[in-house]
């Protein structure tokens, strides 16, 4: 897709590329600036050292051979300087030239031992060009003045070269940075556009769309994978909502129709108060079943939404299991079902007491409901590998392995359980409670019945000891 210049400037990729190109340009400018400062400084030091050496040599020549020897030495050095970089001027006490290649003493140069940088014109014309000179003055005996310097043409040429290099390097760096950044960001922009297109189709209602994954395992692949997992979860929840709606309509229609029919028949046929009373009592039973279904759905929704997570405390899972077993022992005894239990002294977990007790009660209620009279139900709590496992093994028909993943869904009831009372929400509630607590529900073969196990992570011993010490103090 080709973007207009205005849209291109507004894109995140363009801003990133511009920032990095700017950083590269600034880096190159700073590097060349450092090279310029250090190199020019080195050249200036070399020029100064050369001038000082020249002055020392000429002053020694003056002391040894006098004025004639000094003028001869200046002439020799001017003749040897084929490039014309050397500057010499010897004047008398009135600053009248005696020897050298400067026509007159510069007006802006001090008379004794000072460094000076001045411009030398090639002609007397005001528009004439010239060159810059770095020089030092020296006072000789008998009032003679000596000025020695160097033409700065090479230095100026080097400065111009560095300045041109700096400008071109920054421009080339910016251009290469922009081009390279756009090339590098092309794949990123394409992948972002793919995500945008997919999410747009999803927003239009196509929940089966998935974001393409490149297979490189980079950040975009991980993002795409997470988004796809989220879409799978959303799709599953939407399907679940539709199934729940259908199941609610199907499972509640029968009791509501029965309730309505019974009341209508009673109104038409009943004449005695006892008949009205019996009809009302049966209506209450039907209403309680409907309310139980809605309460179970509400509990599942609350558990899946994590509404009980704020009430998680450290509790003894073994003691909670003993309380649940004690509550259902009377129900099992009424049907001649033997309860056997193996529960350790302590198993500390972090959870919501009410929700965990409800999950335990659901498993025990199912075990008693599906076990024949005179059979046995075994309850066990095991602690191993940092987990606490509450297992209930009944003597009922069990659940085939192919159906164990399906029975934890809402309103799912197998054929062998159609004749028993219930709404098909018990194991769904248990699964939601386990998910809230970071645990899981495992269904296995109890030979011949079902073995249902709740598995929860134990609380670390150090954390428990610290809480106890805090509570004691």
The 8 nearest C-alpha neighbors of each residue, nearest first, counted from 0:
[[1, 2, 189, 192, 3, 188, 185, 7],
 [2, 0, 3, 7, 4, 6, 189, 185],
 [3, 1, 7, 6, 0, 4, 5, 8],
 [2, 4, 6, 5, 7, 1, 8, 0],
 [5, 3, 7, 6, 8, 2, 9, 1],
 [6, 4, 8, 7, 3, 9, 2, 10],
 [7, 5, 9, 3, 8, 4, 2, 10],
 [6, 8, 4, 10, 5, 9, 2, 3],
 [7, 9, 5, 6, 10, 13, 4, 14],
 [10, 8, 6, 7, 5, 11, 13, 14],
 [11, 9, 7, 13, 12, 8, 6, 14],
 [10, 12, 14, 13, 15, 9, 8, 16],
 [11, 13, 15, 10, 14, 184, 16, 188],
 [14, 12, 16, 10, 15, 11, 8, 17],
 [15, 13, 17, 11, 16, 12, 18, 10],
 [16, 14, 12, 18, 13, 17, 11, 19],
 [15, 17, 180, 13, 19, 14, 18, 177],
 [18, 16, 14, 20, 15, 19, 21, 13],
 [17, 19, 21, 15, 16, 20, 14, 22],
 [18, 20, 22, 16, 21, 17, 23, 15],
 [19, 21, 176, 23, 17, 173, 22, 18],
 [22, 20, 24, 18, 19, 23, 17, 25],
 [21, 23, 19, 25, 24, 20, 26, 18],
 [22, 24, 26, 20, 21, 25, 19, 27],
 [25, 23, 21, 169, 27, 26, 22, 172],
 [24, 26, 28, 22, 27, 23, 29, 21],
 [27, 25, 23, 29, 24, 28, 22, 30],
 [26, 28, 30, 24, 29, 25, 31, 23],
 [29, 27, 25, 31, 26, 30, 32, 24],
 [28, 30, 32, 26, 27, 31, 25, 33],
 [31, 29, 27, 33, 32, 28, 26, 34],
 [32, 30, 34, 28, 33, 29, 35, 27],
 [33, 31, 29, 35, 30, 34, 28, 36],
 [32, 34, 30, 36, 31, 35, 29, 37],
 [33, 35, 31, 37, 32, 36, 38, 30],
 [34, 36, 32, 38, 33, 37, 39, 31],
 [37, 35, 33, 39, 38, 34, 40, 32],
 [36, 38, 40, 34, 35, 39, 33, 41],
 [39, 37, 41, 35, 40, 36, 34, 42],
 [40, 38, 42, 41, 36, 37, 35, 43],
 [39, 41, 43, 37, 38, 42, 36, 44],
 [40, 42, 38, 44, 39, 43, 37, 45],
 [43, 41, 39, 45, 44, 40, 46, 38],
 [44, 42, 46, 40, 45, 41, 39, 47],
 [43, 45, 47, 41, 42, 46, 48, 40],
 [44, 46, 42, 48, 43, 47, 49, 41],
 [47, 45, 43, 49, 48, 44, 42, 50],
 [48, 46, 44, 50, 49, 45, 43, 51],
 [47, 49, 45, 51, 46, 50, 44, 52],
 [48, 50, 52, 46, 47, 51, 45, 53],
 [51, 49, 53, 47, 52, 48, 148, 54],
 [52, 50, 54, 48, 53, 49, 55, 47],
 [51, 53, 49, 55, 50, 54, 56, 48],
 [52, 54, 50, 56, 51, 55, 57, 49],
 [55, 53, 51, 57, 56, 52, 58, 50],
 [56, 54, 52, 58, 53, 57, 59, 51],
 [55, 57, 53, 59, 54, 58, 52, 60],
 [58, 56, 60, 54, 59, 55, 53, 61],
 [57, 59, 61, 55, 60, 56, 54, 62],
 [60, 58, 62, 56, 61, 57, 55, 63],
 [59, 61, 57, 63, 58, 62, 64, 69],
 [62, 60, 65, 58, 69, 59, 63, 64],
 [61, 63, 59, 60, 65, 64, 58, 66],
 [62, 64, 60, 61, 65, 59, 68, 58],
 [65, 63, 68, 61, 60, 62, 67, 66],
 [64, 66, 61, 68, 67, 62, 63, 69],
 [65, 67, 69, 68, 61, 70, 64, 71],
 [68, 66, 70, 69, 65, 71, 64, 61],
 [67, 69, 64, 71, 65, 66, 70, 72],
 [70, 68, 61, 72, 66, 71, 67, 60],
 [71, 69, 73, 67, 72, 68, 98, 66],
 [70, 72, 68, 74, 69, 73, 67, 75],
 [73, 71, 69, 75, 74, 70, 68, 76],
 [74, 72, 70, 76, 75, 71, 77, 69],
 [75, 73, 71, 77, 72, 76, 78, 70],
 [76, 74, 72, 78, 73, 77, 79, 71],
 [75, 77, 79, 73, 78, 74, 80, 72],
 [76, 78, 74, 80, 79, 75, 73, 85],
 [77, 79, 75, 76, 80, 74, 81, 73],
 [78, 80, 76, 77, 81, 75, 74, 82],
 [81, 79, 77, 83, 78, 82, 76, 85],
 [80, 82, 83, 79, 78, 77, 84, 85],
 [83, 81, 80, 84, 85, 79, 77, 150],
 [82, 84, 80, 81, 85, 150, 77, 86],
 [83, 85, 150, 149, 82, 86, 80, 151],
 [84, 86, 149, 83, 148, 150, 80, 87],
 [85, 87, 148, 149, 147, 100, 84, 88],
 [88, 86, 99, 147, 146, 100, 148, 85],
 [87, 89, 99, 146, 101, 98, 145, 100],
 [88, 90, 145, 98, 97, 144, 96, 99],
 [91, 89, 96, 94, 95, 97, 144, 143],
 [92, 90, 143, 94, 93, 95, 144, 142],
 [91, 93, 142, 143, 94, 90, 144, 95],
 [92, 94, 91, 95, 90, 143, 142, 96],
 [95, 93, 90, 91, 92, 96, 104, 144],
 [94, 96, 90, 93, 91, 97, 103, 92],
 [97, 95, 90, 98, 89, 94, 103, 91],
 [98, 96, 90, 89, 95, 91, 99, 88],
 [97, 99, 89, 88, 96, 70, 73, 90],
 [100, 98, 88, 87, 101, 89, 73, 74],
 [99, 101, 87, 88, 86, 102, 98, 77],
 [100, 102, 103, 99, 88, 87, 86, 104],
 [103, 101, 100, 96, 104, 99, 88, 105],
 [104, 102, 101, 105, 96, 95, 94, 88],
 [103, 105, 106, 94, 102, 101, 88, 96],
 [106, 104, 108, 107, 103, 117, 119, 109],
 [105, 107, 108, 104, 109, 103, 117, 110],
 [108, 106, 105, 109, 117, 115, 104, 116],
 [109, 107, 105, 106, 115, 110, 117, 104],
 [110, 108, 111, 113, 107, 136, 112, 115],
 [109, 111, 136, 108, 112, 144, 137, 113],
 [112, 110, 137, 136, 138, 113, 109, 144],
 [113, 111, 136, 137, 135, 114, 110, 138],
 [114, 112, 135, 136, 111, 109, 115, 110],
 [113, 115, 135, 134, 112, 136, 116, 133],
 [114, 116, 134, 133, 108, 135, 113, 117],
 [117, 115, 133, 132, 134, 131, 114, 118],
 [118, 116, 132, 131, 115, 119, 133, 107],
 [117, 119, 131, 130, 132, 120, 129, 116],
 [118, 120, 129, 130, 131, 121, 117, 132],
 [121, 119, 129, 122, 128, 127, 118, 130],
 [120, 122, 129, 128, 127, 119, 123, 130],
 [123, 121, 124, 120, 127, 128, 129, 125],
 [122, 124, 125, 120, 127, 121, 126, 128],
 [123, 125, 127, 126, 122, 120, 121, 128],
 [126, 124, 127, 123, 122, 128, 120, 121],
 [127, 125, 124, 128, 123, 122, 120, 129],
 [128, 126, 124, 125, 122, 120, 121, 129],
 [127, 129, 120, 121, 126, 130, 122, 119],
 [130, 128, 120, 121, 119, 118, 127, 131],
 [129, 131, 119, 118, 132, 120, 152, 150],
 [130, 132, 118, 151, 117, 150, 119, 133],
 [133, 131, 150, 117, 116, 151, 149, 118],
 [132, 134, 116, 148, 149, 115, 150, 151],
 [148, 135, 133, 115, 147, 114, 132, 116],
 [134, 136, 114, 113, 147, 146, 115, 148],
 [137, 135, 146, 112, 111, 145, 113, 110],
 [136, 138, 112, 145, 111, 144, 146, 139],
 [139, 137, 144, 111, 143, 145, 142, 140],
 [140, 138, 143, 144, 142, 137, 141, 145],
 [141, 139, 142, 143, 138, 144, 62, 61],
 [140, 142, 143, 139, 92, 91, 138, 144],
 [143, 141, 92, 140, 139, 144, 91, 138],
 [142, 144, 91, 139, 92, 90, 141, 138],
 [145, 143, 138, 90, 89, 139, 137, 91],
 [144, 146, 89, 137, 136, 88, 138, 147],
 [145, 147, 136, 88, 87, 135, 137, 89],
 [148, 146, 87, 134, 86, 135, 50, 54],
 [134, 149, 147, 86, 133, 50, 85, 135],
 [148, 150, 85, 133, 84, 86, 132, 151],
 [149, 151, 84, 132, 152, 131, 85, 133],
 [152, 150, 154, 153, 131, 132, 155, 149],
 [153, 151, 155, 154, 150, 156, 130, 131],
 [154, 152, 156, 155, 151, 157, 150, 158],
 [153, 155, 157, 151, 156, 152, 158, 42],
 [156, 154, 158, 152, 157, 153, 151, 159],
 [157, 155, 153, 159, 154, 158, 152, 160],
 [156, 158, 160, 154, 155, 159, 153, 161],
 [159, 157, 155, 161, 156, 160, 162, 154],
 [160, 158, 162, 156, 157, 161, 163, 155],
 [159, 161, 157, 163, 158, 162, 164, 156],
 [162, 160, 164, 158, 159, 163, 165, 157],
 [161, 163, 165, 159, 164, 160, 158, 166],
 [164, 162, 160, 166, 165, 161, 167, 159],
 [163, 165, 161, 167, 162, 166, 168, 160],
 [164, 166, 162, 168, 163, 167, 161, 169],
 [167, 165, 163, 169, 168, 164, 170, 162],
 [166, 168, 170, 164, 169, 165, 171, 163],
 [169, 167, 171, 165, 170, 166, 164, 172],
 [168, 170, 24, 172, 166, 167, 171, 173],
 [171, 169, 167, 173, 172, 168, 174, 166],
 [170, 172, 174, 168, 173, 169, 167, 175],
 [173, 171, 169, 175, 174, 170, 24, 176],
 [172, 174, 176, 170, 20, 171, 175, 24],
 [173, 175, 171, 177, 176, 172, 170, 178],
 [176, 174, 178, 172, 177, 173, 179, 171],
 [177, 175, 20, 173, 179, 174, 178, 180],
 [176, 178, 180, 174, 175, 179, 20, 16],
 [179, 177, 175, 181, 180, 176, 174, 182],
 [180, 178, 182, 176, 181, 177, 175, 183],
 [179, 181, 16, 183, 177, 182, 178, 176],
 [182, 180, 184, 178, 183, 179, 185, 177],
 [181, 183, 179, 185, 180, 184, 178, 186],
 [184, 182, 180, 181, 185, 179, 186, 187],
 [183, 185, 187, 181, 182, 186, 180, 188],
 [186, 184, 188, 182, 187, 183, 181, 189],
 [185, 187, 189, 188, 184, 190, 183, 182],
 [186, 188, 184, 190, 185, 189, 191, 183],
 [189, 187, 191, 185, 186, 190, 184, 192],
 [190, 188, 192, 186, 191, 187, 185, 193],
 [189, 191, 193, 187, 192, 188, 186, 194],
 [192, 190, 194, 188, 193, 189, 187, 195],
 [191, 193, 195, 189, 190, 194, 188, 196],
 [194, 192, 190, 196, 191, 195, 197, 189],
 [193, 195, 191, 197, 192, 196, 210, 198],
 [196, 194, 192, 198, 193, 197, 199, 191],
 [197, 195, 199, 193, 194, 198, 192, 200],
 [196, 198, 194, 200, 199, 195, 210, 193],
 [197, 199, 201, 195, 200, 196, 194, 202],
 [198, 200, 202, 196, 201, 197, 195, 203],
 [201, 199, 203, 197, 202, 198, 205, 196],
 [200, 202, 205, 198, 204, 206, 203, 199],
 [203, 201, 199, 204, 200, 198, 205, 206],
 [202, 204, 200, 201, 205, 199, 198, 206],
 [203, 205, 201, 202, 206, 200, 207, 199],
 [204, 206, 201, 207, 200, 208, 203, 202],
 [207, 205, 201, 208, 204, 234, 230, 202],
 [206, 208, 205, 209, 234, 201, 230, 231],
 [209, 207, 206, 205, 201, 197, 210, 200],
 [210, 208, 227, 211, 207, 197, 230, 206],
 [209, 211, 223, 194, 197, 227, 212, 208],
 [212, 210, 209, 213, 223, 193, 194, 220],
 [211, 213, 220, 214, 223, 210, 224, 219],
 [214, 212, 215, 220, 211, 216, 219, 217],
 [213, 215, 216, 212, 220, 217, 211, 221],
 [216, 214, 217, 213, 220, 212, 219, 218],
 [215, 217, 220, 214, 221, 218, 213, 219],
 [218, 216, 220, 219, 215, 221, 214, 222],
 [217, 219, 221, 220, 222, 216, 223, 215],
 [220, 218, 222, 221, 217, 223, 190, 216],
 [221, 219, 223, 217, 216, 212, 222, 218],
 [220, 222, 224, 218, 219, 223, 225, 217],
 [223, 221, 219, 225, 220, 224, 218, 226],
 [224, 222, 220, 226, 221, 225, 210, 219],
 [223, 225, 221, 227, 222, 226, 220, 228],
 [226, 224, 228, 222, 227, 223, 221, 229],
 [225, 227, 229, 223, 228, 224, 230, 222],
 [226, 228, 230, 224, 229, 225, 209, 223],
 [229, 227, 231, 225, 230, 226, 224, 232],
 [228, 230, 226, 232, 227, 231, 233, 225],
 [231, 229, 227, 233, 232, 228, 234, 226],
 [232, 230, 228, 234, 229, 233, 235, 227],
 [231, 233, 235, 229, 230, 234, 236, 228],
 [234, 232, 230, 236, 235, 231, 237, 229],
 [235, 233, 237, 231, 236, 232, 230, 238],
 [234, 236, 232, 238, 233, 237, 239, 231],
 [235, 237, 239, 233, 234, 238, 240, 232],
 [238, 236, 240, 234, 239, 235, 233, 241],
 [239, 237, 235, 241, 236, 240, 234, 242],
 [238, 240, 236, 242, 237, 241, 243, 235],
 [239, 241, 243, 237, 242, 238, 236, 244],
 [242, 240, 244, 238, 239, 243, 245, 237],
 [241, 243, 239, 245, 244, 240, 246, 238],
 [244, 242, 246, 240, 245, 241, 247, 239],
 [243, 245, 241, 247, 242, 246, 240, 248],
 [244, 246, 242, 248, 243, 247, 249, 241],
 [247, 245, 249, 243, 248, 244, 250, 242],
 [248, 246, 244, 250, 249, 245, 251, 243],
 [247, 249, 245, 246, 251, 252, 250, 244],
 [248, 250, 246, 247, 252, 251, 245, 253],
 [251, 249, 247, 252, 246, 248, 253, 254],
 [252, 250, 253, 254, 248, 247, 249, 255],
 [251, 253, 255, 249, 250, 248, 254, 256],
 [252, 254, 256, 255, 251, 257, 250, 249],
 [255, 253, 257, 256, 251, 252, 258, 285],
 [254, 256, 258, 252, 257, 253, 251, 259],
 [255, 257, 259, 253, 258, 254, 252, 260],
 [258, 256, 254, 260, 255, 259, 261, 253],
 [257, 259, 255, 261, 256, 260, 282, 254],
 [258, 260, 256, 262, 257, 261, 255, 263],
 [261, 259, 263, 257, 262, 258, 256, 264],
 [262, 260, 264, 258, 263, 259, 257, 265],
 [261, 263, 265, 259, 260, 264, 266, 258],
 [264, 262, 260, 266, 265, 261, 259, 267],
 [265, 263, 267, 261, 266, 262, 268, 260],
 [264, 266, 269, 262, 268, 263, 267, 261],
 [265, 267, 263, 264, 268, 269, 262, 275],
 [268, 266, 264, 265, 269, 263, 270, 262],
 [269, 267, 265, 264, 266, 270, 263, 274],
 [270, 268, 265, 274, 271, 266, 267, 275],
 [269, 271, 268, 272, 274, 275, 265, 266],
 [270, 272, 273, 274, 269, 275, 276, 268],
 [271, 273, 275, 274, 276, 270, 269, 277],
 [274, 272, 276, 271, 275, 277, 278, 270],
 [275, 273, 277, 276, 272, 271, 269, 278],
 [274, 276, 278, 272, 273, 277, 279, 269],
 [275, 277, 273, 279, 274, 278, 272, 280],
 [278, 276, 280, 274, 279, 275, 273, 281],
 [277, 279, 275, 281, 276, 280, 282, 274],
 [278, 280, 282, 276, 281, 277, 275, 283],
 [281, 279, 283, 277, 282, 278, 276, 284],
 [280, 282, 284, 278, 283, 279, 277, 285],
 [283, 281, 279, 285, 280, 284, 258, 286],
 [282, 284, 286, 280, 281, 285, 287, 279],
 [285, 283, 281, 287, 282, 286, 288, 280],
 [284, 286, 282, 288, 283, 287, 281, 254],
 [287, 285, 283, 289, 288, 284, 282, 290],
 [288, 286, 290, 284, 289, 285, 291, 283],
 [289, 287, 291, 285, 286, 290, 292, 284],
 [288, 290, 286, 292, 291, 287, 285, 293],
 [291, 289, 287, 293, 292, 288, 294, 286],
 [290, 292, 288, 294, 289, 293, 287, 295],
 [293, 291, 289, 295, 290, 294, 296, 288],
 [292, 294, 296, 290, 295, 291, 297, 289],
 [295, 293, 297, 291, 296, 292, 290, 298],
 [294, 296, 298, 292, 293, 297, 291, 299],
 [297, 295, 293, 299, 294, 298, 300, 292],
 [296, 298, 294, 300, 295, 299, 293, 301],
 [299, 297, 295, 301, 296, 300, 302, 294],
 [300, 298, 428, 296, 302, 297, 301, 431],
 [301, 299, 297, 303, 298, 302, 304, 296],
 [302, 300, 304, 298, 306, 299, 303, 297],
 [301, 303, 305, 299, 304, 300, 431, 432],
 [302, 304, 300, 305, 431, 301, 299, 435],
 [303, 305, 301, 302, 306, 300, 435, 307],
 [306, 304, 302, 308, 303, 307, 435, 301],
 [305, 307, 301, 304, 308, 302, 309, 303],
 [308, 306, 305, 309, 310, 302, 351, 311],
 [307, 309, 305, 310, 311, 306, 435, 351],
 [308, 310, 307, 311, 306, 305, 351, 312],
 [311, 309, 308, 307, 351, 312, 350, 306],
 [312, 310, 350, 351, 308, 309, 349, 313],
 [313, 311, 349, 350, 314, 310, 351, 352],
 [312, 314, 349, 348, 350, 347, 311, 315],
 [315, 313, 347, 348, 316, 349, 312, 350],
 [314, 316, 347, 346, 318, 317, 345, 348],
 [315, 317, 319, 346, 318, 347, 314, 320],
 [316, 318, 320, 346, 319, 315, 345, 342],
 [319, 317, 321, 320, 315, 316, 322, 345],
 [320, 318, 316, 322, 317, 321, 323, 315],
 [319, 321, 317, 323, 318, 322, 316, 324],
 [320, 322, 318, 324, 319, 323, 325, 317],
 [323, 321, 325, 319, 320, 324, 326, 318],
 [322, 324, 320, 326, 325, 321, 360, 319],
 [325, 323, 321, 327, 326, 322, 328, 320],
 [324, 326, 322, 328, 323, 327, 321, 329],
 [325, 327, 323, 324, 328, 322, 329, 330],
 [328, 326, 330, 324, 329, 325, 331, 323],
 [327, 329, 331, 325, 330, 326, 324, 332],
 [328, 330, 332, 327, 331, 333, 326, 325],
 [331, 329, 327, 333, 328, 332, 334, 367],
 [332, 330, 336, 328, 334, 333, 329, 335],
 [331, 333, 335, 329, 334, 330, 336, 328],
 [332, 334, 330, 331, 335, 329, 336, 328],
 [335, 333, 372, 332, 331, 336, 373, 330],
 [334, 336, 373, 332, 333, 372, 331, 337],
 [335, 337, 373, 331, 374, 375, 334, 332],
 [338, 336, 375, 376, 335, 374, 339, 331],
 [337, 339, 376, 377, 375, 336, 340, 328],
 [340, 338, 377, 378, 376, 337, 341, 375],
 [339, 341, 378, 379, 377, 342, 338, 324],
 [340, 342, 379, 380, 378, 343, 339, 377],
 [341, 343, 380, 379, 340, 317, 344, 381],
 [344, 342, 345, 317, 380, 341, 381, 346],
 [343, 345, 317, 342, 346, 318, 315, 316],
 [344, 346, 317, 343, 315, 347, 318, 316],
 [347, 345, 316, 317, 315, 387, 348, 382],
 [348, 346, 315, 314, 458, 457, 316, 345],
 [349, 347, 457, 458, 313, 314, 316, 350],
 [348, 350, 313, 312, 311, 314, 458, 347],
 [351, 349, 311, 312, 352, 436, 348, 313],
 [350, 352, 311, 354, 353, 310, 355, 312],
 [353, 351, 355, 354, 356, 350, 314, 311],
 [352, 354, 356, 355, 351, 357, 358, 350],
 [355, 353, 357, 356, 351, 352, 358, 432],
 [356, 354, 358, 352, 357, 353, 351, 359],
 [355, 357, 359, 353, 358, 354, 352, 360],
 [356, 358, 360, 354, 355, 359, 361, 353],
 [359, 357, 429, 355, 361, 356, 360, 354],
 [360, 358, 356, 362, 361, 357, 355, 363],
 [359, 361, 357, 363, 358, 362, 364, 356],
 [362, 360, 364, 358, 359, 363, 425, 365],
 [363, 361, 365, 359, 364, 360, 366, 358],
 [364, 362, 366, 360, 365, 361, 367, 359],
 [363, 365, 361, 367, 362, 366, 360, 368],
 [366, 364, 368, 362, 363, 367, 369, 361],
 [365, 367, 363, 393, 364, 368, 369, 370],
 [368, 366, 370, 364, 365, 369, 363, 331],
 [367, 369, 365, 366, 370, 364, 419, 371],
 [368, 370, 395, 366, 367, 365, 371, 396],
 [371, 369, 395, 394, 367, 368, 393, 366],
 [372, 370, 374, 373, 369, 395, 394, 336],
 [373, 371, 334, 374, 335, 336, 370, 375],
 [372, 374, 335, 336, 371, 334, 375, 337],
 [375, 373, 336, 372, 371, 394, 370, 337],
 [374, 376, 337, 336, 338, 394, 393, 377],
 [375, 377, 393, 338, 392, 337, 339, 394],
 [378, 376, 339, 392, 391, 340, 338, 375],
 [379, 377, 340, 391, 390, 339, 341, 392],
 [378, 380, 341, 390, 340, 342, 389, 381],
 [379, 381, 389, 342, 388, 390, 341, 343],
 [382, 380, 388, 387, 379, 383, 389, 342],
 [381, 383, 387, 386, 388, 380, 346, 385],
 [384, 382, 386, 385, 381, 387, 388, 457],
 [385, 383, 386, 382, 387, 457, 456, 381],
 [384, 386, 457, 383, 456, 387, 382, 458],
 [387, 385, 456, 457, 383, 455, 384, 382],
 [386, 388, 382, 455, 454, 381, 457, 456],
 [387, 389, 454, 381, 453, 380, 390, 452],
 [390, 388, 380, 453, 452, 379, 454, 387],
 [391, 389, 452, 379, 451, 378, 388, 380],
 [390, 392, 378, 451, 450, 377, 452, 393],
 [391, 393, 450, 377, 449, 445, 376, 451],
 [394, 392, 376, 366, 448, 449, 395, 370],
 [395, 393, 448, 370, 447, 375, 374, 376],
 [394, 396, 370, 448, 369, 397, 393, 371],
 [397, 395, 448, 398, 447, 394, 369, 449],
 [396, 398, 449, 448, 395, 399, 447, 444],
 [399, 397, 403, 400, 449, 402, 396, 444],
 [400, 398, 402, 401, 403, 397, 444, 396],
 [399, 401, 403, 402, 398, 443, 404, 444],
 [400, 402, 399, 403, 404, 405, 398, 406],
 [401, 403, 405, 399, 400, 404, 406, 398],
 [404, 402, 405, 400, 406, 401, 398, 399],
 [403, 405, 402, 406, 407, 401, 408, 400],
 [404, 406, 402, 403, 407, 408, 411, 401],
 [405, 407, 408, 411, 403, 404, 402, 412],
 [408, 406, 427, 426, 405, 404, 409, 430],
 [409, 407, 406, 427, 405, 411, 410, 426],
 [408, 410, 424, 411, 427, 423, 407, 243],
 [411, 409, 423, 424, 422, 246, 412, 408],
 [410, 412, 423, 406, 409, 408, 413, 405],
 [413, 411, 423, 416, 410, 417, 414, 406],
 [412, 414, 416, 415, 417, 411, 406, 402],
 [413, 415, 417, 416, 412, 418, 411, 419],
 [414, 416, 413, 417, 418, 396, 412, 419],
 [417, 415, 419, 414, 418, 413, 412, 369],
 [416, 418, 414, 419, 415, 412, 413, 420],
 [417, 419, 416, 420, 415, 414, 421, 413],
 [420, 418, 416, 417, 421, 368, 369, 415],
 [421, 419, 418, 422, 417, 416, 368, 423],
 [422, 420, 423, 419, 424, 425, 288, 417],
 [421, 423, 424, 410, 292, 420, 425, 250],
 [422, 424, 410, 411, 412, 421, 425, 409],
 [425, 423, 427, 409, 410, 422, 426, 428],
 [426, 424, 428, 427, 423, 361, 429, 422],
 [425, 427, 429, 407, 428, 424, 430, 406],
 [428, 426, 407, 424, 430, 408, 425, 429],
 [427, 429, 299, 431, 425, 426, 430, 424],
 [430, 428, 426, 358, 432, 427, 431, 433],
 [429, 431, 427, 433, 428, 432, 440, 426],
 [430, 432, 428, 434, 303, 433, 429, 302],
 [433, 431, 435, 429, 434, 430, 302, 428],
 [434, 432, 438, 439, 436, 430, 435, 431],
 [433, 435, 437, 431, 436, 432, 438, 430],
 [434, 436, 432, 433, 437, 305, 302, 431],
 [437, 435, 433, 434, 438, 350, 432, 455],
 [436, 438, 434, 435, 433, 455, 439, 456],
 [439, 437, 455, 433, 454, 436, 434, 456],
 [438, 440, 433, 454, 453, 434, 441, 430],
 [439, 441, 453, 452, 430, 454, 442, 433],
 [442, 440, 452, 451, 439, 443, 453, 454],
 [443, 441, 451, 450, 452, 403, 440, 449],
 [444, 442, 450, 449, 451, 445, 441, 400],
 [443, 445, 449, 450, 446, 448, 447, 397],
 [444, 446, 449, 448, 450, 447, 392, 443],
 [447, 445, 448, 444, 449, 394, 397, 450],
 [446, 448, 445, 394, 397, 396, 395, 449],
 [447, 449, 394, 397, 395, 445, 393, 446],
 [450, 448, 397, 445, 444, 392, 393, 443],
 [449, 451, 392, 445, 443, 444, 391, 442],
 [452, 450, 442, 391, 390, 441, 449, 443],
 [453, 451, 390, 441, 389, 440, 388, 454],
 [452, 454, 440, 389, 388, 439, 390, 441],
 [453, 455, 388, 438, 439, 387, 452, 440],
 [454, 456, 438, 387, 386, 457, 388, 453],
 [457, 455, 386, 385, 387, 348, 458, 438],
 [458, 456, 348, 386, 385, 347, 387, 459],
 [457, 459, 348, 347, 460, 349, 456, 463],
 [460, 458, 462, 461, 457, 463, 385, 347],
 [459, 461, 463, 462, 464, 458, 465, 457],
 [462, 460, 464, 463, 459, 465, 458, 466],
 [461, 463, 465, 460, 459, 464, 466, 458],
 [464, 462, 460, 466, 465, 461, 467, 459],
 [465, 463, 467, 461, 466, 462, 468, 460],
 [464, 466, 468, 462, 463, 467, 461, 469],
 [467, 465, 469, 463, 468, 464, 470, 462],
 [466, 468, 470, 464, 469, 465, 471, 463],
 [467, 469, 471, 465, 470, 466, 464, 472],
 [470, 468, 466, 472, 467, 471, 465, 464],
 [469, 471, 467, 468, 472, 466, 465, 464],
 [472, 470, 468, 469, 467, 466, 465, 464],
 [471, 469, 470, 468, 467, 466, 465, 464]]
